Amino acid sequence: MFEPIIIHNDEKVLTVDLHQKLLLYEIKASDKIPPPEVALKIDNAIIGTLGNILSIIGKAKSRKSFFIGMAVSASVAKNNVISVLTNELPQAQRNVLYFDTEQGKYHVQKALKRICTITGVSEPTNLNTYGLRALNPIERAELIEYAIYNTPNLGIVFIDGIKDLITSINDEEQATMIVSKLMKWSEEKNILIVTVLHQNKGDNNARGHIGTELNNKAETVLSVSKSTENEMVSIVQAEMCRNLEPESFAFEIDQNGIPYISDYNIDNKPTKKLSKKELYELYKYEIVIDIFATTTDLGIGYGQLLDHFKRAYLVKCGESICERTSKDYIKYLIEESYILKSQTDNKYYIGTFENDNNDIF
């Protein structure tokens, strides 16, 4: 089917090599490809399988790290220590890696001690924990890669937080690079990789290009948020799941700082239809990224900006928007510095704006 095009001898060899490599990735309907093995479940719903990525997102102080501690505990324990969270790792892949890139040694150890308390084991032999705060992004990625490829019987890798493996969460090239590495590691080692990332301050989207990349590539995206009615309660719910969507659940922190599943009643009534303004607020960051996806440095005229906005709104929000309302929202984006108008050439460029961690977009 594929005949190498021979221009001269050197290129002939290159073409044959690429052809052989291409055949390694060919998939046929007659191939017997087994389904991925289950790694983590919420009740009976699969949230993570071997060879895939599970993304955890949440705003600052939503208790994401406490939830990660619960997930790590469920992953290393032989018994069901968290009622709604269970692992089904194969016996040959019971080892777990836990990387923390944000906290100092004392607080990483404190998180580890919580895991020990939950599991009832003073020092889990199938868990290795690392605090990588003192390193730069390249060093962190290198050490994580080394550990992944040199830890025997590995099943799950937790990375809290993934943004610290790059210098800017809004750098498209870096985001694509690191998410490509995650996919490569997970597939080549047949492991589940769990990442943690902040949500934007003004909406519920995962931050930056890396957030968009993870949303597109992850098997499941779970969000952790504080209850609007009771700040002592955090709620875990699925934002996206390629399998059966798990039911939301709540957890609280006891007087000893240990998280536990709460009997807090989560209102599971259908969400009301969002207004165009609510959709705009929810997706405005992604809309701006989409508008300037191919013209970040060139700038565009107002007519093109208007057309791109209407198209991006339709793609991201799932419904069309009239020209008048589009102009109003473009005005808001300019006022909030999401979009900048040049006084030199009267063209429009992607803006710079800050989130609550002072990361520049």
C-alpha positions as CSV (number, residue, x, y, z in Angstrom):
1,M,0.0,0.0,0.0
2,F,2.8,2.4,0.9
3,E,5.6,2.5,-1.7
4,P,8.7,4.5,-0.7
5,I,9.5,7.4,-2.9
6,I,13.2,7.2,-3.8
7,I,14.9,10.4,-4.6
8,H,18.5,9.3,-3.8
9,N,20.0,6.6,-1.7
10,D,20.2,8.6,1.6
11,E,16.5,9.6,1.5
12,K,15.5,6.0,0.5
13,V,16.8,4.7,3.8
14,L,15.0,7.5,5.7
15,T,11.7,6.8,3.9
16,V,11.9,3.0,4.6
17,D,12.6,3.7,8.3
18,L,9.6,6.0,8.5
19,H,7.4,3.5,6.7
20,Q,8.4,0.8,9.3
21,K,7.7,3.2,12.1
22,L,4.3,4.1,10.7
23,L,3.3,0.4,10.5
24,L,3.9,0.1,14.3
25,Y,1.0,2.6,14.9
26,E,-1.4,1.2,12.3
27,I,-4.7,0.0,13.8
28,K,-7.0,-2.5,11.9
29,A,-10.6,-3.5,12.6
30,S,-9.4,-7.1,12.8
31,D,-6.8,-6.4,15.5
32,K,-7.5,-7.9,18.9
33,I,-6.9,-5.0,21.2
34,P,-7.9,-5.6,24.9
35,P,-9.5,-2.8,26.9
36,P,-7.2,-1.0,29.3
37,E,-7.0,-2.4,32.8
38,V,-8.8,-0.4,35.5
39,A,-6.7,1.5,38.0
40,L,-9.1,3.7,39.9
41,K,-12.9,3.8,40.4
42,I,-15.4,6.0,42.2
43,D,-18.0,3.5,43.3
44,N,-18.6,1.5,40.1
45,A,-17.6,4.2,37.7
46,I,-14.1,4.0,36.1
47,I,-12.1,7.2,36.4
48,G,-8.6,6.0,35.5
49,T,-7.2,3.1,33.5
50,L,-3.6,2.1,32.8
51,G,-2.1,3.9,29.8
52,N,-4.2,7.1,30.4
53,I,-4.3,10.4,32.2
54,L,-6.6,11.5,35.1
55,S,-6.7,15.3,35.6
56,I,-7.7,16.9,38.9
57,I,-8.6,20.6,38.8
58,G,-9.8,23.1,41.4
59,K,-9.5,26.6,42.6
60,A,-6.9,27.7,45.3
61,K,-7.8,26.4,48.8
62,S,-10.5,24.0,47.5
63,R,-8.6,21.2,49.2
64,K,-7.3,19.6,46.0
65,S,-4.2,18.3,47.9
66,F,-6.4,16.6,50.5
67,F,-8.3,14.8,47.8
68,I,-5.1,13.8,46.2
69,G,-4.1,12.3,49.6
70,M,-7.3,10.3,49.6
71,A,-6.7,9.1,46.0
72,V,-3.0,8.1,46.9
73,S,-4.3,6.3,50.0
74,A,-6.9,4.4,47.9
75,S,-4.2,3.5,45.4
76,V,-1.6,2.1,47.8
77,A,-4.0,0.3,50.2
78,K,-4.8,-3.3,49.9
79,N,-8.2,-2.8,51.5
80,N,-10.9,-0.3,50.8
81,V,-9.8,2.6,53.1
82,I,-11.9,5.3,51.3
83,S,-15.5,4.1,50.8
84,V,-16.1,5.6,47.4
85,L,-12.6,5.4,46.0
86,T,-11.1,2.0,45.1
87,N,-8.1,0.7,43.1
88,E,-8.1,-2.3,40.9
89,L,-4.5,-2.3,40.1
90,P,-3.0,-5.6,38.8
91,Q,-0.9,-7.4,41.4
92,A,2.2,-6.8,39.3
93,Q,1.6,-3.0,39.2
94,R,1.0,-2.1,42.9
95,N,3.7,0.5,43.2
96,V,2.8,4.2,43.3
97,L,4.8,7.4,42.8
98,Y,3.7,10.7,44.4
99,F,5.4,14.0,43.4
100,D,4.7,17.3,45.0
101,T,6.1,20.3,43.2
102,E,4.5,23.1,45.3
103,Q,5.1,22.4,49.0
104,G,8.3,22.4,51.2
105,K,9.6,19.2,52.7
106,Y,7.7,19.7,56.0
107,H,4.3,20.0,54.4
108,V,5.0,17.2,51.9
109,Q,5.8,14.9,54.8
110,K,2.7,16.1,56.6
111,A,0.6,15.1,53.6
112,L,2.5,11.7,53.6
113,K,1.7,11.2,57.3
114,R,-2.0,11.8,56.5
115,I,-1.8,9.0,53.9
116,C,-0.2,6.7,56.5
117,T,-3.0,7.5,58.9
118,I,-5.7,6.8,56.3
119,T,-4.1,3.5,55.2
120,G,-3.2,2.4,58.7
121,V,0.4,1.7,57.6
122,S,3.3,3.6,59.2
123,E,5.4,3.5,56.0
124,P,3.7,2.1,52.9
125,T,6.3,0.0,51.1
126,N,4.6,0.4,47.7
127,L,4.7,4.3,47.8
128,N,7.6,6.6,47.0
129,T,7.0,10.3,47.8
130,Y,9.1,13.2,46.5
131,G,9.2,16.9,47.2
132,L,10.5,18.7,44.1
133,R,9.8,22.3,45.0
134,A,13.6,23.3,45.1
135,L,14.1,22.2,41.5
136,N,13.5,24.1,38.2
137,P,10.9,22.8,35.7
138,I,13.4,20.9,33.5
139,E,14.9,19.2,36.5
140,R,11.5,18.2,37.8
141,A,10.4,16.7,34.5
142,E,13.8,14.8,34.2
143,L,13.5,13.3,37.7
144,I,9.9,12.3,37.2
145,E,10.7,10.6,33.9
146,Y,13.7,8.8,35.4
147,A,11.6,7.6,38.3
148,I,8.8,6.4,36.0
149,Y,11.2,4.3,33.8
150,N,13.2,3.0,36.8
151,T,10.5,2.0,39.3
152,P,9.5,-1.6,39.0
153,N,5.9,-2.8,39.1
154,L,4.6,0.8,38.7
155,G,0.9,1.4,38.5
156,I,0.0,5.0,39.2
157,V,1.9,8.3,39.2
158,F,0.6,11.4,41.0
159,I,2.0,14.9,40.0
160,D,0.8,17.7,42.2
161,G,1.1,20.2,40.4
162,I,1.7,19.7,36.7
163,K,2.2,23.4,35.9
164,D,5.5,23.4,37.7
165,L,7.0,21.2,34.9
166,I,6.9,24.2,32.6
167,T,7.9,27.9,32.9
168,S,4.5,29.3,31.7
169,I,1.1,27.7,31.7
170,N,0.2,29.9,28.7
171,D,3.1,28.8,26.5
172,E,1.5,26.6,23.8
173,E,4.7,24.9,22.8
174,Q,5.6,23.9,26.4
175,A,2.1,22.8,27.2
176,T,2.0,20.5,24.1
177,M,5.5,19.2,25.0
178,I,4.8,18.2,28.6
179,V,1.3,16.7,27.8
180,S,2.9,14.7,25.0
181,K,5.4,13.4,27.5
182,L,2.6,12.4,29.9
183,M,0.9,10.5,27.1
184,K,4.2,8.9,26.1
185,W,5.1,7.9,29.7
186,S,1.6,6.5,30.4
187,E,1.4,4.5,27.2
188,E,5.0,3.1,27.1
189,K,4.9,2.1,30.8
190,N,1.2,1.2,30.8
191,I,0.5,3.4,33.9
192,L,-2.1,5.9,35.1
193,I,-0.8,9.4,35.5
194,V,-2.8,11.7,37.8
195,T,-2.2,15.5,37.4
196,V,-3.3,18.4,39.6
197,L,-3.9,21.9,38.1
198,H,-5.5,25.1,39.3
199,Q,-8.7,26.5,37.8
200,N,-8.9,30.1,36.6
201,K,-9.9,32.7,39.2
202,G,-12.7,34.1,37.1
203,D,-14.2,30.8,35.7
204,N,-14.1,27.1,36.1
205,N,-11.7,26.3,33.3
206,A,-8.3,24.7,33.9
207,R,-5.5,27.2,33.6
208,G,-3.7,28.1,30.5
209,H,-2.8,26.1,27.4
210,I,-1.7,23.2,29.6
211,G,-5.2,23.1,31.1
212,T,-6.8,23.0,27.6
213,E,-4.3,20.3,26.5
214,L,-5.1,18.1,29.5
215,N,-8.8,18.6,29.1
216,N,-8.5,17.3,25.5
217,K,-6.2,14.4,26.3
218,A,-7.3,13.2,29.8
219,E,-9.5,10.1,30.2
220,T,-11.3,11.9,33.1
221,V,-11.3,15.4,34.5
222,L,-12.5,15.7,38.1
223,S,-13.0,19.1,39.8
224,V,-12.7,19.8,43.6
225,S,-14.6,22.8,44.9
226,K,-15.9,24.1,48.2
227,S,-19.6,23.9,48.8
228,T,-21.3,27.3,48.3
229,E,-23.5,26.5,51.3
230,N,-20.9,25.0,53.7
231,E,-17.3,26.0,53.4
232,M,-16.2,23.0,55.5
233,V,-17.3,20.7,52.8
234,S,-15.5,20.1,49.5
235,I,-17.3,18.5,46.5
236,V,-15.7,16.2,43.9
237,Q,-17.5,15.9,40.6
238,A,-16.7,14.8,37.1
239,E,-16.3,17.6,34.5
240,M,-15.5,15.1,31.7
241,C,-15.3,11.3,31.6
242,R,-14.8,9.0,28.6
243,N,-16.4,6.2,30.7
244,L,-19.6,6.0,32.8
245,E,-19.7,9.3,34.7
246,P,-19.3,8.9,38.4
247,E,-21.7,10.5,40.9
248,S,-20.4,13.5,42.8
249,F,-19.4,13.1,46.4
250,A,-18.4,15.3,49.3
251,F,-15.6,15.2,51.9
252,E,-14.6,17.1,55.0
253,I,-11.6,17.4,57.2
254,D,-11.7,16.1,60.8
255,Q,-10.2,17.8,63.9
256,N,-6.9,15.9,63.3
257,G,-6.6,17.2,59.7
258,I,-7.6,13.9,58.1
259,P,-10.1,13.9,55.2
260,Y,-13.2,11.7,55.3
261,I,-16.2,11.0,53.1
262,S,-19.0,13.3,54.2
263,D,-22.8,12.5,54.3
264,Y,-23.4,16.0,53.1
265,N,-26.4,16.0,50.8
266,I,-25.3,17.1,47.3
267,D,-28.1,18.5,45.2
268,N,-28.0,16.5,42.0
269,K,-30.9,18.3,40.4
270,P,-30.3,19.1,36.7
271,T,-28.3,22.3,36.2
272,K,-30.4,25.1,34.8
273,K,-29.6,26.2,31.3
274,L,-26.9,28.9,31.3
275,S,-27.5,32.3,29.8
276,K,-25.3,33.7,27.1
277,K,-23.6,36.0,29.6
278,E,-22.9,33.0,31.9
279,L,-21.6,31.0,29.1
280,Y,-19.4,33.9,28.1
281,E,-18.0,34.2,31.7
282,L,-17.4,30.4,31.8
283,Y,-15.6,30.2,28.5
284,K,-14.1,33.6,27.8
285,Y,-10.5,32.5,28.3
286,E,-10.8,29.6,25.9
287,I,-12.7,31.9,23.5
288,V,-9.8,34.4,23.4
289,I,-7.2,31.6,23.0
290,D,-9.3,30.3,20.0
291,I,-9.6,33.7,18.4
292,F,-5.9,34.2,18.3
293,A,-4.9,30.6,17.8
294,T,-3.2,31.3,14.4
295,T,-2.6,35.0,14.6
296,T,-1.1,35.5,18.1
297,D,1.7,37.8,16.9
298,L,0.2,39.2,13.7
299,G,-2.8,41.1,15.0
300,I,-6.2,41.2,13.4
301,G,-8.7,43.9,12.3
302,Y,-12.0,44.5,14.0
303,G,-14.1,42.7,11.4
304,Q,-11.9,39.6,11.6
305,L,-12.0,39.8,15.4
306,L,-15.8,39.9,15.3
307,D,-16.0,36.9,13.0
308,H,-13.5,34.9,15.0
309,F,-15.4,35.7,18.3
310,K,-18.7,34.5,16.9
311,R,-17.1,31.3,15.6
312,A,-15.2,30.7,18.8
313,Y,-18.3,31.3,20.9
314,L,-20.3,28.8,18.8
315,V,-17.5,26.2,19.2
316,K,-16.9,26.6,22.9
317,C,-20.5,27.4,24.1
318,G,-22.5,25.3,21.7
319,E,-24.8,28.0,20.5
320,S,-24.7,31.0,18.1
321,I,-24.6,34.6,19.2
322,C,-25.8,37.8,17.4
323,E,-23.5,40.5,16.2
324,R,-24.7,43.1,18.7
325,T,-24.1,40.9,21.7
326,S,-20.7,39.8,20.3
327,K,-19.6,43.5,20.1
328,D,-20.6,43.9,23.8
329,Y,-18.6,40.9,24.9
330,I,-15.6,42.0,22.8
331,K,-15.8,45.4,24.6
332,Y,-15.7,43.6,27.9
333,L,-12.7,41.6,26.8
334,I,-10.8,44.7,25.9
335,E,-11.8,46.4,29.2
336,E,-10.5,43.4,31.1
337,S,-7.2,43.3,29.0
338,Y,-8.0,39.9,27.5
339,I,-7.7,41.7,24.2
340,L,-5.4,44.7,23.4
341,K,-5.9,47.3,20.7
342,S,-2.7,48.7,19.3
343,Q,-2.6,52.5,18.9
344,T,0.0,52.1,16.2
345,D,-1.8,49.9,13.6
346,N,-5.3,49.8,15.1
347,K,-5.1,46.0,15.1
348,Y,-6.2,43.7,18.0
349,Y,-3.8,41.3,19.8
350,I,-4.1,38.8,22.6
351,G,-3.8,40.5,25.9
352,T,-2.0,40.0,29.2
353,F,-3.9,39.3,32.3
354,E,-3.3,37.8,35.7
355,N,-4.9,34.9,37.7
356,D,-4.9,34.6,41.4
357,N,-1.4,33.0,41.5
358,N,0.0,36.0,39.5
359,D,0.7,33.8,36.4
360,I,0.7,36.0,33.4
361,F,-1.5,35.2,30.4
